[in-house]
Amino acid sequence: MNFDTYMINKIFTVPYFDRIISENNALESFSKCVKRYIKIEDVTVGEAISKIYHFMDCEYRNEYFYKNTILNQLLVRKHDLYNTAALTELPVGDSKADLIMINGHGIVYEIKTDLDNLIRLQNQINDYYKVFSYVYVVVGSKQLSHVERFLEDQKVGIYELTVNGKLICRKNAFCNKENLSYQTMFQVLRKKEFESIILKHFHRLPEVNNFEYYRECLKWLERINIITLQKDVMQCLKARTLMLVENKFEERVPYELRFYAYFSKKMDSDYRGIDAFWNARMEG
């Protein structure tokens, strides 16, 4: 099968799955697109997606494949899915964290597929340490030796996504609290979140005009011990997604769509739409 990688990257995104699951006319265009590459007649949507996902595993491990693998093998299997929260594409400084898991502390997983270069990696790591104390780089087998040399003297950990699809920890991450930044932590918080932290510590909010309000809130946060503030920030970030995951998530959602289901705001823990979509027959 000669799959079009552009098509794969288009399909395997949260917005695209949102659209084809929720819009009545979207499945037809999806079916026509996929049938260019899958020549088997009378298949379900789930069977088609599984075949494409298998191709991704063997030939084209893109970012979605990495994220879905991390979520399945680390969040679902290794951690407590219902007490650990995950976030994706969180802006941190000048970078965006690919995947973050928060329980007692926050762990950033930065993905570098075999198609990526490492030009921005050091700047990304530096940004993440301004908010989080643990960072892992997740790489394929082709990148492993290069990344091991690059991170040899750093506290950053390494996971390898092996040829057989297993995530193996090649280097443990060590705690780093030396680079925490008040300003960067403030920037990752939403208004209600940093206000809740200020109220917790000072029992009131700054009484200044709107122009000065954000600057004054940052000044108040800077009066809190930075380690204490980091714990408060982790609690705020954890609360964003933890409440959205329904019991028996891993039983109700197909393996290939778990990253989508976890981060889709349209699903909102109602996975009946996914089930109906997965079992629908491909349209002509």
Buried (B, 14 or more C-beta within 10 A) or exposed (E): EEBEEEBBBEBBBBEBBBBBBEEEEBBEEBBEBBBEBBEEEEBBBBBBBBBBBEBBBEEBBBBBBBBBBBBBBBBBEEBEBEEBBBBBEBEBBEBEBBBBBBBEBBBBBBBBBEEBEBEBBEEBBBBBBBBBBBBBBBBBEEBBEEBBEBBEEBBBBBBBBEEEEEBEEBBEBEEBEEBBBBEBBBBBBEEEBBBBBBEEBEEEBBEEEEEEBBEBBBEBBEEBEEEEBBBBBBBBBBEBBBEBBBEEBBEBBBBBBBBBBBBBEEBEBEBEBBEEBBEBEBEE
